[in-house]
Structures are given as structure tokens and as C-alpha cells.
Amino acid sequence: MTSPSSEDRVAELQRENALLRLRLDRLEHEIASMRPIIQQVKQLQLWDFTPYGVHPDGTWVAVDRTRAAELLAALAGVDHWEPWTTRIEPRTQR
């Protein structure tokens, strides 16, 4: 079996490079589209009112605790953010 010529190898590497550039462009586009979502999730004010014996008003929406924890864990996995270092504090009264 003969080894490919230098020209053939260069052409093969150029094709591979072009494919990798296309893939990289798609991944960068996907990352860019996710940034606003990540920012919004980071800014969510998840508040566990149970320990405080307080009932939030109608401006709050109920969220399943397990799903909220899974959402933060997923965010930490893709954004290298550490949501677990954020303390749960009571919402200030208006």
C-alpha cells in the first residue's frame, strides 16, 4: 500500500479544515443564541418562602423545587456558573 502524496494529504487536510470551520461556525452560532437564555436564568429570583412562613403575593409564580434545582444544575453544566453559591434570601416586603 502506498502512502498518499504530499499534495493529496494537503488537499485532505484542507477539506477536513473546511468541515471543521463549518462545524465551529454552527457551534458558535448556537452558543450565541443561548447567551440571552443563560443571562435570564441567572437573573431568576428563585425564592424558597417555606422556611420563612411567608406567602408571596400575586407577582410570584410557583415553581417546582426539583425542576428549579435541575434547571440550575443544567445551567451550571453549560455555563460553568455556580448557582449553589447563591444564598436563598427572603424577598423584601414592599
C-alpha positions in Angstrom: 0.0 0.0 0.0 1.4 3.4 -1.0 1.2 6.4 1.2 -0.7 9.5 -0.1 1.3 12.1 -1.8 2.0 15.4 -0.1 -0.5 17.2 -2.4 -3.2 14.6 -1.6 -2.5 14.9 2.1 -2.7 18.7 1.9 -6.0 18.5 0.0 -7.4 16.1 2.5 -6.4 18.3 5.4 -7.9 21.4 3.7 -11.2 19.6 3.2 -11.1 18.5 6.9 -10.3 22.0 7.9 -13.2 23.4 5.9 -15.6 21.0 7.5 -14.3 21.8 11.0 -14.7 25.5 10.3 -18.3 24.9 9.3 -18.9 22.9 12.4 -17.2 25.6 14.6 -19.4 28.3 12.9 -22.6 26.4 13.7 -21.5 25.8 17.3 -20.6 29.5 17.8 -24.0 30.5 16.4 -25.7 28.1 18.8 -23.6 29.4 21.8 -24.5 33.0 20.8 -28.2 32.1 20.7 -28.0 30.6 24.2 -26.4 33.6 25.9 -29.6 35.5 26.4 -31.3 32.5 27.9 -28.4 31.9 30.2 -28.4 35.5 31.3 -32.2 35.4 32.0 -31.9 32.2 34.0 -29.0 33.6 36.1 -31.2 36.6 36.9 -34.2 34.5 38.1 -35.2 35.2 41.6 -35.9 31.7 42.9 -37.1 32.1 46.5 -38.0 29.3 48.8 -40.5 31.0 51.1 -41.3 27.9 53.1 -38.8 28.4 55.9 -39.9 32.0 56.4 -43.6 31.3 56.9 -44.4 34.0 54.3 -46.8 33.8 51.4 -45.7 35.7 48.3 -48.2 38.0 46.5 -49.6 37.5 43.0 -46.4 38.8 41.4 -44.7 35.4 42.1 -45.1 32.2 40.2 -44.9 28.8 41.8 -42.0 26.7 40.5 -41.4 23.0 41.3 -38.4 22.8 43.6 -36.9 19.8 41.9 -37.3 21.2 38.4 -35.8 24.5 39.5 -32.8 22.7 41.0 -32.4 20.7 37.8 -32.5 23.9 35.8 -29.8 25.5 37.9 -27.7 22.3 37.7 -28.1 22.3 33.9 -27.1 25.9 33.7 -24.1 25.2 35.8 -23.1 22.4 33.5 -23.2 24.6 30.3 -22.2 27.9 31.7 -19.7 27.0 34.4 -21.7 29.1 36.7 -22.0 28.1 40.4 -25.6 28.8 41.3 -25.2 26.8 44.5 -23.1 29.6 46.0 -26.1 31.9 45.8 -27.9 32.2 49.1 -31.6 31.9 49.3 -32.9 35.1 50.9 -36.4 36.3 51.7 -37.9 38.7 49.2 -38.1 42.2 50.7 -41.5 43.4 51.6 -42.9 46.2 49.5 
